[in-house]
Amino acid sequence: MSLRFARPTRRVAAAAAVLTVVAVAVAVHADPVASAPPDVVHAPPVDAPVADPFRPPSTPYGPGNRGLAYDLAPGTPVRATADGTVVFAGRIGATQHVSVLHADGLRTTYSFLDAVEVRRGDRVRRGTALGTAGPGFHLGARDGDHYLDPASLFGTPVVEVRLVPHGEPLPPTDAGLLAEQAALRDLVRAEEPGFLRRLAGAAVRRGAPILGRFADTVEAAWHSWDGLRPIEVAAGVVESVVRHVRQECTPAGVAAPLPTGERVALLVAGLGSSSEHGAVDDVDLDALGYDPADVLRYRYGGGRTPGGADLHPALAAIPGGHYEPADTLGDVTERGRELADLIEQTVAARPGATVDVYAHSLGGLVTRVALLELADRAARGRSGAIDALGQVATLGSPHAGADLATLALLSQKGFVQDVAHIRALLDIPIDPYSPAVRQLAETSDLVHRLDRDGVPEGVELRTVAARGDLVVTADKAQVQDRPSAIIDLSGPGAHAGLPGHADTTRELQLGLAGLPPACQGFGDAVLDAVVPAMVAGATDAAGLGTLLVS
């Protein structure tokens, strides 16, 4: 089936328009600050020269630099300029950022980071490590709706620029978080193509010289796009291609011998599943070598689903029952603890057996939470179940959040009145206002926590995604620094069809054999970067259309 997608420029325009409306709506209801700001002492975030000084743009979307770009090596520690509260920590598109609110009302932003070491709500002191710098590290400063020259905080004259106004909502609110993201997008959107030059240069140094030859073409396209600077899309394409070019791979035709010994397969279904039906049931367990007696499925609510009559007696003794689609809508953190309990029960029931976990869609996030819970229990000496885990594979799981869930969050806040299109696109009976959907949003604390905490050491996690998945785009279904595979599957049925696809089976066999994902050509790597951006663009456009007509 062939698909037609929106152009990446529409994606950026749609996303920016939605978030700008969010920011303006929040600003209208923001309470003014009546008290005089206290004195706050700021210090530079890094000990490095400034590569590009503050150059205020003449228009809100014009070229310029609304902060300071530093010349330093990627991986350099980045520190808070002053005491404050972290009001944002995570990704904006393909890049990572931190924003800190200080007692004097200023907000400093630390952009284009390789890693983030804090989370929203953390109190930090001057000099606290916030993360590590990536190519093109950038410092910004904002006072209400004024962008300042950050150098003015360190004793040089203050330069102010009035741009699109943003309110000062309290950090813990969802609306405040969305407004902070909108402000960050405004800040980084004005960066000139120097950021892409630095990113391309880093790609060359990291072993992808072919990308360097495209730098001039990318910059020309960058200048030709009207108005908005689609930095997230362009950087995401480069980052994705670099990742796939550098990733070790297994050539076609290489055998993937199945492991010996006793193994249990534990399945975790996704949002809208039930004990009777879930796409994860389509995983070809026979081809993966499992005995039907050693196959369990997690029950949302705790325990296991009923299973077959031939279930191993020790596993059959684990309490279980049925569940309905509505049971998948609860708190994902609580569901993760339930899954951790089931893993411990499985290990106790089948001592000496290796437990492999296969999770689809939301089930992947439940599994990520369970892994962190098991690691915490192991650190406290309460359980060693995590050491019994073998392959942990997630299939089409929104590790970086889901665009549709973000639209649902906007609808709950009143910015999108009609969410029927969300239900239609998902094609499952879900409540877009439920805790699970809120936690699936790209802005959620859960997504930021998983991005920050990563995967426990020693866990063999790999991800599989469908290139044209309309529910969870392939770029959001990957985990940093973990083996990832994107298979050629697109269309309305791609999300549900992923677990049973023959290429998915091959990838899971490779994982069981301890081999890297299957090799792909450079053209496929480019498609794997571009197509998810187009799918997300179509989703954003649908959300914007609903916003405009509601």
RODO-2510 file (C-alpha; in nm, 4 decimals, decimal comma):
residues 550
     n   res          X          Y          Z
     1     m     0,0000     0,0000     0,0000
     2     s     0,1370     0,3400    -0,0939
     3     l     0,1043     0,6390     0,1379
     4     r     0,1050     1,0104     0,0824
     5     f     0,2531     1,2219     0,3577
     6     a     0,2711     1,5882     0,4427
     7     r     0,5942     1,7718     0,3633
     8     p     0,8325     1,8134     0,6584
     9     t     0,7870     2,1895     0,6387
    10     r     0,4144     2,1485     0,7107
    11     r     0,5017     1,9411     1,0113
    12     v     0,7160     2,2147     1,1583
    13     a     0,4667     2,4875     1,0738
    14     a     0,1809     2,2888     1,2240
    15     a     0,3674     2,2005     1,5412
    16     a     0,4914     2,5556     1,5872
    17     a     0,1440     2,6987     1,5305
    18     v    -0,0147     2,4652     1,7841
    19     l     0,2484     2,5354     2,0456
    20     t     0,2362     2,9101     1,9806
    21     v    -0,1401     2,9064     2,0461
    22     v    -0,0687     2,7142     2,3662
    23     a     0,1888     2,9697     2,4741
    24     v    -0,0352     3,2681     2,3983
    25     a    -0,3305     3,1094     2,5779
    26     v    -0,1183     3,0489     2,8856
    27     a     0,0191     3,4001     2,8747
    28     v    -0,3310     3,5491     2,8793
    29     h    -0,4072     3,3722     3,2062
    30     a    -0,0681     3,4161     3,3712
    31     d    -0,0578     3,6066     3,6984
    32     p     0,1766     3,9075     3,7041
    33     v     0,4729     3,9007     3,9380
    34     a     0,4258     4,1780     4,1884
    35     s     0,7357     4,1519     4,4056
    36     a     1,0736     4,2966     4,3147
    37     p     1,3195     4,0309     4,1967
    38     p     1,6093     3,9525     4,4303
    39     d     1,9715     3,9749     4,3271
    40     v     2,1004     3,6581     4,1656
    41     v     2,4655     3,5986     4,0796
    42     h     2,5242     3,4211     3,7466
    43     a     2,8411     3,2532     3,6179
    44     p     2,9225     3,1158     3,2712
    45     p     2,7980     2,7576     3,2178
    46     v     3,1237     2,6406     3,0594
    47     d     3,4862     2,7498     3,0473
    48     a     3,5124     2,7971     2,6715
    49     p     3,5239     3,0786     2,4162
    50     v     3,2077     3,2108     2,2513
    51     a     3,1898     3,1027     1,8862
    52     d     2,8830     3,3099     1,7960
    53     p     2,7690     3,6078     2,0086
    54     f     2,4196     3,7410     2,0681
    55     r     2,2717     3,8791     1,7438
    56     p     1,9061     3,9756     1,7918
    57     p     1,6779     3,8941     1,4953
    58     s     1,4847     4,1795     1,3391
    59     t     1,1587     3,9797     1,3334
    60     p     1,0229     3,6978     1,5504
    61     y     1,1134     3,4363     1,2863
    62     g     1,4099     3,6110     1,1272
    63     p     1,7698     3,4909     1,1289
    64     g     1,9960     3,5671     1,4181
    65     n     2,1205     3,4234     1,7445
    66     r     1,9157     3,4797     2,0609
    67     g     2,1949     3,3614     2,2866
    68     l     2,5573     3,2499     2,2928
    69     a     2,7009     2,9567     2,0949
    70     y     3,0197     2,8178     2,2500
    71     d     3,3238     2,6582     2,0882
    72     l     3,3881     2,3435     2,2903
    73     a     3,4243     1,9690     2,2574
    74     p     3,1084     1,7554     2,2756
    75     g     3,0841     1,5891     2,6139
    76     t     3,1991     1,8983     2,8081
    77     p     3,0009     1,9320     3,1362
    78     v     2,7409     2,2122     3,1281
    79     r     2,6585     2,3806     3,4603
    80     a     2,3769     2,6026     3,5883
    81     t     2,4624     2,9716     3,5753
    82     a     2,2821     3,0376     3,9066
    83     d     2,0532     2,8808     4,1670
    84     g     1,7082     2,7941     4,0369
    85     t     1,4433     2,5336     3,9506
    86     v     1,4519     2,3130     3,6398
    87     v     1,1316     2,3847     3,4455
    88     f     1,2176     2,1761     3,1393
    89     a     1,4601     1,8894     3,0804
    90     g     1,4332     1,6752     2,7710
    91     r     1,3952     1,6748     2,3958
    92     i     1,2637     1,9357     2,1562
    93     g     1,2435     1,7379     1,8349
    94     a     1,5760     1,5580     1,7940
    95     t     1,7797     1,7748     2,0325
    96     q     1,8023     1,7919     2,4130
    97     h     1,7575     2,1044     2,6252
    98     v     1,7333     2,2235     2,9865
    99     s     1,5580     2,5389     3,1089
   100     v     1,6109     2,6833     3,4599
   101     l     1,3913     2,9457     3,6325
   102     h     1,5855     3,1698     3,8719
   103     a     1,4657     3,3740     4,1707
   104     d     1,5151     3,6999     3,9780
   105     g     1,2562     3,5852     3,7209
   106     l     1,5116     3,5093     3,4486
   107     r     1,5118     3,1792     3,2650
   108     t     1,8350     3,0395     3,1292
   109     t     1,8274     2,7725     2,8593
   110     y     2,0987     2,5200     2,7805
   111     s     2,0463     2,3839     2,4298
   112     f     2,1873     2,1120     2,2026
   113     l     2,3046     1,8810     2,4796
   114     d     2,4392     1,5291     2,4321
   115     a     2,2983     1,4195     2,7672
   116     v     2,0666     1,5615     3,0349
   117     e     2,1343     1,4833     3,4018
   118     v     1,8440     1,6641     3,5725
   119     r     1,4666     1,6436     3,5561
   120     r     1,1834     1,8964     3,5707
   121     g     1,1239     2,0192     3,9256
   122     d     1,4841     1,9678     4,0466
   123     r     1,6352     2,2476     4,2536
   124     v     1,9869     2,3301     4,1349
   125     r     2,2671     2,5486     4,2648
   126     r     2,5089     2,7606     4,0646
   127     g     2,7625     2,5194     3,9165
   128     t     2,5335     2,2139     3,9308
   129     a     2,5965     1,9846     3,6339
   130     l     2,2881     1,9877     3,4101
   131     g     2,4262     1,7615     3,1364
   132     t     2,6963     1,7453     2,8734
   133     a     2,7368     1,9608     2,5638
   134     g     2,6690     1,8404     2,2124
   135     p     2,7761     2,0030     1,8837
   136     g     2,6726     2,3699     1,8843
   137     f     2,6007     2,4070     2,2582
   138     h     2,3930     2,7237     2,3088
   139     l     2,3068     2,9368     2,6135
   140     g     1,9968     3,1560     2,6137
   141     a     1,8399     3,3951     2,8665
   142     r     1,4829     3,5279     2,8848
   143     d     1,3100     3,7794     3,1116
   144     g     0,9360     3,7407     3,0553
   145     d     0,8856     3,8182     2,6862
   146     h     1,2339     3,9703     2,6497
   147     y     1,5330     3,7784     2,5182
   148     l     1,8591     3,8998     2,6748
   149     d     2,2210     3,8772     2,5802
   150     p     2,3409     3,6075     2,8251
   151     a     2,6782     3,7805     2,8374
   152     s     2,5011     4,0662     3,0191
   153     l     2,4552     3,8328     3,3158
   154     f     2,8325     3,8154     3,3498
   155     g     2,9020     4,1907     3,3567
   156     t     2,8601     4,3163     2,9959
   157     p     2,5852     4,5546     2,8794
   158     v     2,2294     4,4197     2,8586
   159     v     2,0638     4,3943     2,5160
   160     e     1,6896     4,3201     2,5076
   161     v     1,4648     4,2047     2,2245
   162     r     1,0842     4,1927     2,2444
   163     l     0,9434     3,8951     2,0568
   164     v     0,6335     3,6766     2,0850
   165     p     0,5151     3,7089     2,4477
   166     h     0,5242     3,4051     2,6744
   167     g     0,3725     3,3990     3,0218
   168     e     0,5466     3,2739     3,3342
   169     p     0,3310     2,9742     3,4404
   170     l     0,4291     2,7730     3,7433
   171     p     0,6704     2,4918     3,6531
   172     p     0,4615     2,1888     3,7649
   173     t     0,1631     2,2544     3,5347
   174     d     0,1170     2,0752     3,2027
   175     a     0,0281     2,4063     3,0371
   176     g     0,3436     2,5617     3,1804
   177     l     0,5520     2,2817     3,0370
   178     l     0,3968     2,3244     2,6922
   179     a     0,4574     2,7000     2,7078
   180     e     0,8201     2,6410     2,8062
   181     q     0,8604     2,4117     2,5069
   182     a     0,7125     2,6820     2,2834
   183     a     0,9626     2,9341     2,4197
   184     l     1,2500     2,6943     2,3592
   185     r     1,1335     2,6392     2,0024
   186     d     1,1286     3,0158     1,9482
   187     l     1,4811     3,0388     2,0846
   188     v     1,6415     2,7630     1,8771
   189     r     1,4403     2,8362     1,5612
   190     a     1,6356     3,1591     1,5074
   191     e     1,9700     2,9758     1,4972
   192     e     2,1330     3,0131     1,1569
   193     p     2,2638     2,7090     0,9648
   194     g     2,5795     2,7222     1,1716
   195     f     2,4197     2,4599     1,3947
   196     l     2,3838     2,2203     1,1007
   197     r     2,7421     2,2922     0,9951
   198     r     2,8622     2,1962     1,3421
   199     l     2,6392     1,8886     1,3455
   200     a     2,7613     1,7797     1,0031
   201     g     3,1181     1,8355     1,1166
   202     a     3,0562     1,6155     1,4173
   203     a     2,9118     1,3483     1,1889
   204     v     3,2295     1,3576     0,9806
   205     r     3,4460     1,3220     1,2888
   206     r     3,2313     1,0344     1,4152
   207     g     3,2732     0,8225     1,1079
   208     a     3,0056     0,9310     0,8586
   209     p     3,2042     1,1369     0,6054
   210     i     2,9380     1,0889     0,3377
   211     l     2,7137     1,3282     0,5333
   212     g     2,9707     1,6045     0,5143
   213     r     2,9312     1,6178     0,1369
   214     f     2,5663     1,7080     0,1810
   215     a     2,6313     2,0011     0,4173
   216     d     2,6092     2,2723     0,1494
   217     t     2,2921     2,1190     0,0051
   218     v     2,1322     2,1032     0,3480
   219     e     2,2204     2,4664     0,4157
   220     a     2,0785     2,5780     0,0803
   221     a     1,7537     2,3958     0,1517
   222     w     1,7557     2,5486     0,5003
   223     h     1,7688     2,9005     0,3564
   224     s     1,5046     2,8268     0,0922
   225     w     1,2368     2,7223     0,3406
   226     d     1,0138     3,0189     0,4094
   227     g     0,9842     3,1654     0,7596
   228     l     1,0237     2,8850     1,0142
   229     r     1,3561     2,7042     1,0623
   230     p     1,2807     2,3273     1,0779
   231     i     1,5789     2,2506     1,2965
   232     e     1,4142     1,9484     1,4599
   233     v     1,3411     1,7765     1,1281
   234     a     1,6812     1,8420     0,9709
   235     a     1,8766     1,7488     1,2818
   236     g     1,6628     1,4397     1,3310
   237     v     1,7307     1,3186     0,9768
   238     v     2,1063     1,3653     1,0190
   239     e     2,1055     1,2018     1,3625
   240     s     1,9034     0,9022     1,2415
   241     v     2,1191     0,8413     0,9345
   242     v     2,4385     0,8685     1,1400
   243     r     2,3013     0,6211     1,3936
   244     h     2,2133     0,3638     1,1282
   245     v     2,5399     0,4073     0,9367
   246     r     2,7434     0,3558     1,2533
   247     q     2,5374     0,0727     1,4031
   248     e     2,6852    -0,2760     1,3719
   249     c     2,4695    -0,5003     1,1557
   250     t     2,4212    -0,8596     1,0447
   251     p     2,4389    -0,9283     0,6690
   252     a     2,1515    -1,1086     0,4998
   253     g     2,1892    -1,4841     0,4932
   254     v     2,3792    -1,5091     0,8225
   255     a     2,2224    -1,7822     1,0355
   256     a     2,0804    -1,6917     1,3758
   257     p     2,1037    -2,0058     1,5903
   258     l     1,8485    -2,0202     1,8703
   259     p     1,9864    -2,0442     2,2245
   260     t     1,9723    -2,3674     2,4214
   261     g     1,8401    -2,4121     2,7726
   262     e     1,5067    -2,3409     2,9352
   263     r     1,3475    -2,0111     2,8350
   264     v     1,0190    -1,8431     2,9241
   265     a     0,8544    -1,5879     2,6940
   266     l     0,6667    -1,3116     2,8736
   267     l     0,4384    -1,1006     2,6511
   268     v     0,3224    -0,7470     2,7359
   269     a     0,0387    -0,6115     2,5220
   270     g    -0,0366    -0,2493     2,4453
   271     l    -0,2995     0,0211     2,4872
   272     g    -0,6544    -0,0978     2,4156
   273     s    -0,5664    -0,4674     2,4371
   274     s    -0,7557    -0,7237     2,6430
   275     s    -0,6782    -1,0636     2,7895
   276     e    -0,8439    -1,2157     2,4828
   277     h    -0,6769    -1,0035     2,2167
   278     g    -0,3530    -0,8150     2,1727
   279     a    -0,1260    -0,7599     1,8739
   280     v     0,1669    -0,8932     2,0780
   281     d     0,0046    -1,2382     2,0553
   282     d     0,1138    -1,2426     1,6892
   283     v     0,4837    -1,2717     1,7785
   284     d     0,5971    -1,5971     1,6130
   285     l     0,7014    -1,7795     1,9281
   286     d     0,7327    -2,1115     1,7458
   287     a     0,9973    -1,9626     1,5155
   288     l     1,1729    -1,8292     1,8253
   289     g     1,1853    -2,1771     1,9786
   290     y     0,9541    -2,1455     2,2802
   291     d     0,7534    -2,4322     2,4264
   292     p     0,3848    -2,3232     2,4496
   293     a     0,3938    -2,4327     2,8131
   294     d     0,6491    -2,1572     2,8834
   295     v     0,4574    -1,8589     2,7427
   296     l     0,2945    -1,6039     2,9756
   297     r     0,1150    -1,2753     2,9111
   298     y     0,1051    -0,9902     3,1620
   299     r    -0,2383    -0,8932     3,2925
   300     y    -0,3060    -0,5187     3,3268
   301     g    -0,4054    -0,5021     3,6932
   302     g    -0,1489    -0,7570     3,8099
   303     g    -0,0578    -1,1208     3,7550
   304     r    -0,0987    -1,3115     3,4285
   305     t    -0,3755    -1,3719     3,1781
   306     p    -0,5456    -1,7157     3,1926
   307     g    -0,3173    -1,8760     2,9312
   308     g    -0,3580    -2,2158     2,7681
   309     a    -0,4488    -2,5461     2,9247
   310     d    -0,0964    -2,6771     2,8660
   311     l     0,0736    -2,4022     3,0702
   312     h     0,3603    -2,5264     3,2876
   313     p     0,2169    -2,6171     3,6337
   314     a     0,4566    -2,3852     3,8171
   315     l     0,3581    -2,0930     3,5940
   316     a    -0,0112    -2,1852     3,6166
   317     a     0,0161    -2,1359     3,9928
   318     i     0,0827    -1,7625     3,9444
   319     p    -0,2439    -1,5739     4,0145
   320     g    -0,4123    -1,4316     3,7063
   321     g    -0,7363    -1,3351     3,5418
   322     h    -0,8980    -1,1440     3,2608
   323     y    -0,8716    -0,7729     3,1779
   324     e    -1,0540    -0,5323     2,9477
   325     p    -0,9264    -0,2486     2,7232
   326     a    -1,0188     0,0078     2,9899
   327     d    -0,7722    -0,1579     3,2279
   328     t    -0,4824    -0,0463     3,0055
   329     l    -0,5604     0,3215     3,0691
   330     g    -0,4307     0,3433     3,4268
   331     d    -0,1046     0,4779     3,5672
   332     v     0,1897     0,3324     3,3722
   333     t     0,4181     0,3546     3,6748
   334     e     0,1856     0,1327     3,8754
   335     r     0,1575    -0,1082     3,5822
   336     g     0,5365    -0,1271     3,5676
   337     r     0,5526    -0,2307     3,9325
   338     e     0,2925    -0,4996     3,8610
   339     l     0,5020    -0,6321     3,5728
   340     a     0,8116    -0,6337     3,7948
   341     d     0,6162    -0,8455     4,0435
   342     l     0,5160    -1,0878     3,7652
   343     i     0,8777    -1,1196     3,6481
   344     e     0,9838    -1,2028     4,0047
   345     q     0,7035    -1,4615     4,0306
   346     t     0,8066    -1,6128     3,6970
   347     v     1,1715    -1,6404     3,8001
   348     a     1,0688    -1,8022     4,1292
   349     a     0,8368    -2,0468     3,9497
   350     r     1,0961    -2,1491     3,6889
   351     p     1,4344    -2,1271     3,8656
   352     g     1,7234    -2,1549     3,6240
   353     a     1,5158    -2,0516     3,3226
   354     t     1,5889    -1,7362     3,1262
   355     v     1,2959    -1,4953     3,0951
   356     d     1,2629    -1,3102     2,7613
   357     v     1,0216    -1,0177     2,7414
   358     y     0,8379    -0,9080     2,4240
   359     a     0,6365    -0,5872     2,4596
   360     h     0,4217    -0,4030     2,2072
   361     s     0,3278    -0,0344     2,2017
   362     l     0,2418     0,0925     2,5534
   363     g     0,3701    -0,2400     2,6854
   364     g     0,7222    -0,1219     2,6043
   365     l     0,6919     0,1694     2,8480
   366     v     0,5413    -0,0599     3,1117
   367     t     0,8441    -0,2848     3,0584
   368     r     1,0899     0,0071     3,0859
   369     v     0,9365     0,1041     3,4204
   370     a     0,9527    -0,2592     3,5359
   371     l     1,3234    -0,2774     3,4479
   372     l     1,3998     0,0319     3,6558
   373     e     1,1913    -0,1100     3,9415
   374     l     1,3768    -0,4429     3,9293
   375     a     1,7125    -0,2629     3,9222
   376     d     1,6100    -0,0607     4,2279
   377     r     1,5011    -0,3761     4,4101
   378     a     1,8312    -0,5445     4,3230
   379     a     2,0270    -0,2433     4,4530
   380     r     1,8369    -0,2715     4,7819
   381     g     1,8953    -0,6464     4,8020
   382     r     1,5263    -0,7289     4,7669
   383     s     1,5417    -0,9260     4,4418
   384     g     1,7809    -1,0718     4,1873
   385     a     1,5156    -1,1323     3,9210
   386     i     1,6702    -0,8808     3,6826
   387     d     1,9705    -1,1137     3,6403
   388     a     1,7414    -1,3836     3,4959
   389     l     1,6291    -1,1658     3,2059
   390     g     1,7446    -1,2526     2,8568
   391     q     1,6278    -1,0628     2,5500
   392     v     1,3989    -0,7665     2,6179
   393     a     1,2440    -0,6446     2,2914
   394     t     0,9972    -0,3614     2,2404
   395     l     0,7887    -0,3432     1,9234
   396     g     0,6526    -0,0062     1,8148
   397     s     0,6785     0,1386     2,1661
   398     p     0,6728     0,5195     2,2121
   399     h     0,9923     0,5580     2,4165
   400     a     1,0056     0,9285     2,3208
   401     g     0,6273     0,9751     2,3448
   402     a     0,3555     0,9672     2,0815
   403     d     0,2296     1,2592     1,8714
   404     l    -0,1321     1,1453     1,9056
   405     a    -0,1071     1,1379     2,2848
   406     t     0,0340     1,4921     2,2811
   407     l    -0,2689     1,6036     2,0802
   408     a    -0,4913     1,4350     2,3371
   409     l    -0,3159     1,6344     2,6117
   410     l    -0,3803     1,9558     2,4178
   411     s    -0,7468     1,8613     2,3850
   412     q    -0,7734     1,8092     2,7602
   413     k    -0,6346     2,1559     2,8161
   414     g    -0,9030     2,2974     2,5896
   415     f    -0,6818     2,3857     2,2933
   416     v    -0,8336     2,1169     2,0694
   417     q    -1,2051     2,0657     2,1260
   418     d    -1,2767     1,7668     1,9025
   419     v    -1,0635     1,4563     1,9539
   420     a    -1,2654     1,2195     1,7354
   421     h    -0,9790     1,2085     1,4848
   422     i    -0,7484     1,0754     1,7576
   423     r    -0,9829     0,7845     1,8247
   424     a    -1,0194     0,7215     1,4507
   425     l    -0,6442     0,7160     1,3888
   426     l    -0,5774     0,4871     1,6837
   427     d    -0,8749     0,2632     1,5978
   428     i    -0,8984     0,1398     1,9567
   429     p    -1,1538     0,2221     2,2299
   430     i    -0,9482     0,4543     2,4480
   431     d    -1,0169     0,7592     2,6599
   432     p    -0,7828     1,0393     2,5449
   433     y    -0,8047     1,1948     2,8929
   434     s    -0,6827     0,8828     3,0790
   435     p    -0,3597     0,8672     3,2849
   436     a    -0,1897     0,6328     3,0369
   437     v    -0,2547     0,8626     2,7400
   438     r    -0,1259     1,1616     2,9377
   439     q     0,1901     0,9664     3,0208
   440     l     0,2379     0,8742     2,6543
   441     a     0,2563     1,2422     2,5569
   442     e     0,5975     1,3683     2,4460
   443     t     0,5945     1,6227     2,7308
   444     s     0,5144     1,3786     3,0129
   445     d     0,7267     1,3289     3,3220
   446     l     0,7306     0,9552     3,2513
   447     v     0,8847     1,0000     2,9054
   448     h     1,1431     1,2414     3,0465
   449     r     1,2233     1,0023     3,3323
   450     l     1,2796     0,7082     3,0975
   451     d     1,4979     0,9245     2,8720
   452     r     1,7035     1,0360     3,1715
   453     d     1,7354     0,7018     3,3522
   454     g     1,7891     0,4878     3,0424
   455     v     1,8091     0,1090     3,0659
   456     p     1,9691    -0,0719     3,3625
   457     e     2,3187    -0,2031     3,3013
   458     g     2,3290    -0,5618     3,1828
   459     v     1,9794    -0,5650     3,0309
   460     e     1,9817    -0,6716     2,6634
   461     l     1,7147    -0,4372     2,5260
   462     r     1,6553    -0,3839     2,1555
   463     t     1,3788    -0,2041     1,9688
   464     v     1,1906    -0,2832     1,6503
   465     a     0,9783    -0,0242     1,4686
   466     a     0,7733     0,0004     1,1495
   467     r     0,8950     0,2666     0,9074
   468     g     0,5474     0,4031     0,8302
   469     d     0,3765     0,3392     1,1654
   470     l     0,0937     0,5956     1,1931
   471     v     0,0474     0,5490     1,5687
   472     v     0,4057     0,5481     1,6998
   473     t     0,6561     0,6962     1,4551
   474     a     0,9753     0,4961     1,4131
   475     d     1,2007     0,7750     1,5410
   476     k     1,0161     0,7730     1,8746
   477     a     1,0271     0,3921     1,9050
   478     q     1,4045     0,3768     1,9597
   479     v     1,6177     0,3969     2,2741
   480     q     1,9471     0,5822     2,2664
   481     d     2,2571     0,3617     2,2410
   482     r     2,0520     0,0405     2,2127
   483     p     2,0268    -0,1835     1,9044
   484     s     1,7364    -0,0736     1,6872
   485     a     1,5761    -0,2091     1,3725
   486     i     1,3262    -0,0385     1,1426
   487     i     1,1399    -0,2682     0,9052
   488     d     0,9720    -0,1752     0,5769
   489     l     0,6091    -0,1717     0,6899
   490     s     0,3688     0,1202     0,6408
   491     g     0,0013     0,2068     0,6474
   492     p    -0,2925     0,2005     0,8884
   493     g    -0,2182    -0,1613     0,9837
   494     a     0,1550    -0,1174     1,0407
   495     h     0,1332    -0,0648     1,4165
   496     a    -0,0777    -0,3730     1,4861
   497     g     0,0956    -0,5768     1,2151
   498     l     0,4497    -0,5182     1,3425
   499     p     0,4702    -0,8039     1,5999
   500     g     0,3762    -1,0739     1,3474
   501     h     0,5791    -0,9474     1,0509
   502     a     0,8428    -1,1852     0,9120
   503     d     1,1161    -0,9174     0,9330
   504     t     1,0304    -0,8651     1,3013
   505     t     1,0725    -1,2384     1,3603
   506     r     1,4139    -1,2228     1,1929
   507     e     1,5203    -0,9320     1,4155
   508     l     1,4092    -1,1169     1,7293
   509     q     1,5988    -1,4275     1,6171
   510     l     1,9110    -1,2153     1,5705
   511     g     1,8650    -1,0781     1,9200
   512     l     1,8348    -1,4235     2,0730
   513     a     2,1554    -1,5228     1,8916
   514     g     2,3360    -1,2170     2,0285
   515     l     2,3751    -1,0665     1,6815
   516     p     2,3207    -0,7004     1,5819
   517     p     2,0200    -0,5946     1,3704
   518     a     2,0028    -0,6791     1,0017
   519     c     2,2026    -0,4602     0,7643
   520     q     2,0271    -0,2094     0,5398
   521     g     2,1340     0,0134     0,2547
   522     f     2,2037     0,3848     0,2784
   523     g     1,8806     0,4599     0,0907
   524     d     1,6784     0,2640     0,3467
   525     a     1,8536     0,4526     0,6271
   526     v     1,7485     0,7840     0,4703
   527     l     1,3900     0,6608     0,4295
   528     d     1,3907     0,5477     0,7930
   529     a     1,4760     0,9058     0,8889
   530     v     1,2471     1,0931     0,6505
   531     v     0,9279     0,8848     0,6498
   532     p     0,8655     0,9059     1,0284
   533     a     0,9033     1,2862     1,0044
   534     m     0,6404     1,2907     0,7293
   535     v     0,4035     1,0720     0,9313
   536     a     0,4425     1,2988     1,2341
   537     g     0,3878     1,6001     1,0077
   538     a     0,0567     1,4571     0,8881
   539     t    -0,0496     1,3996     1,2491
   540     d     0,0460     1,7540     1,3509
   541     a    -0,1434     1,8930     1,0517
   542     a    -0,4523     1,6956     1,1515
   543     g    -0,4285     1,8392     1,5012
   544     l    -0,3894     2,1920     1,3678
   545     g    -0,6886     2,1444     1,1375
   546     t    -0,9035     2,0349     1,4286
   547     l    -0,7806     2,3310     1,6300
   548     l    -0,8751     2,5783     1,3565
   549     v    -1,2269     2,4449     1,2961
   550     s    -1,3295     2,3741     1,6558
***
